[in-house]
């Protein structure tokens, strides 16, 4: 069988343990601790907590600190690679937040200075530096972001859509997370003590780690990425399921995905944050999985702290060090293990080969991801490879715009009426029980409402089991409120509820809780291409999901923040927001059309992107034969490039059907393409495009499909094909 | 004490956005958390912040929190005993 195995051919790491692989290995070998008092910004309450601050200078003069950390790790991982990566996939939770906080505090209103605010700007910066013209994906699933990014990269490699991917995670310390975790009382000011009977919480940290992952064996493989598994607790916005069910499911999925037996796992690199709840639920899951067999276990978070979105990637690198250097890290900070956990952590670093390593990462909202790393070629099996981005059958759909819910929006669009503006909060929440959403602000209500409506439209009794959500800017209301509360009280108080709601994956976790959706739950973010990213990831993951899949794209407009962050939002324009959701099933089926992401390339520094798009769509003949109408997404912030790209596409293909410049109708918001995709799928199902939509006569599609194109910094194509 | 209890009821309903709950619906002796009000651990932390901000009483660990928030009455007693100034 010819199959695909995925190897680590280069890696880089910056953490409180050191700024290189050799420093990190040395620190792990000596069992060194990297926690010290915070110096990065002054804190209101005296010297504050011990944190894992990177002590080496980070070049953050021209970019925020997270970007600087990511650049350092990427430079190490790419040191011996002369070719551009086919894709960049990173996990992060704070992006440029440290810089944004300082700017907001000074009431700076120049959008140019916020251009690195977006979480996605970290991966985009790395892609630019290494001339990556392929997809650039940003995963934000809180503390599992780095591990989920590696899972996504693994599936991209297995699918054959890429052969070389730079994957990892990065996060810098910032006030939002420092005070947010404090407000949740999840911090041990004296330093994390994972698995200890006296443990009181975590130590916040920062860092970055990158792995150059390649399909099939390179000349010099450091380790093999054998498999990965994801799951969702669907239990609570912050607390893990005390029974550890979600954690167990992700670990089982990872081991099965790796094609190894449990006996091959010699070491479990625990998530081990040292919060009382995490360690207890994780211990229950580990004990349930190994049932009596006792692999070595340790958490490095007592030594390195918890670097949030970077942690999963940092620990993937540590796992690769473990198998390549025969080094099992110690569980620093644990004086006397908690007997209730039933785990015996490694107390001093061990110089032994651990066979395969299972590395756990669990995030807020129960977003779990586990990786299996082993020495190259020794364990596991080659993956048979999967078709990239299965076509997914549309079972149901829903959208929201300023014009109303699905009906209001589609009526508006069909009559060519603008759907700009913002629907009132009461309208958005009209089908949601008030008690259930009392703590939710605008974005989670939009997302939850879309999810409920798309599921209802599917007519299926069973709830969807997997959720993929894309958001360009995340929960702006919660983020704004939290930072405002903080600055108004001299950094003494801010709302824990707002902090919990501010993480990008919070809305998707609300959906998971409502639907008890315990399958994959992945939030992606990438400005105007966030929905396309989530559709891509859904396609990649569809092969391992049972049940139906929800793909959602939504954004909220915010009177203060939108015009600072999103360059398509001009101060004088009508603020618009909303989104769309699709309830999907694998393969063909049902009477609705199928949907799939068929093209995603970086448009920057990529002169051939439009010819590449046309080729991917089967050439001009393929485009004419398969598609009756185009929905063109041209963000206002890159109108000129977008119009040129569309012009080039039309010239190359000689496409003569309707072209709908949909942002003119929906208004400017990052996930307007989700609305366009829902509308396109409805029109394809009906077999025609209403004339008013493009200023012509009603246009029959004659069994052709529709194409939702994204232009600007990236060029994307979502195909909607009739059954 | 009565005044403080009444004040706390109003504040709790407001900061937790307890829709469909009137301040007087809150049972002074019954459990605040996990009861029929639907208050959970995140709400508890929201109340911790309010208590510190408005009454200068700090509740900085889970064990103390569990004791103090056992009921509205327990909370009021704790505040009365420890407050430097009760805002009115």
Interface residues (C-beta under 8 A of the other chain):
Chain A: X183 X184 X185 X200 X236 X237 X238 X239 X276 X434 X435 X438 X439 X489 X492 X493 X494 X495 X496 X497 X500
Chain B: X16 X17 X18 X19 X20 X38 X40 X41 X42 X43 X45 X46 X48 X49 X52 X53 X60 X61 X62 X65
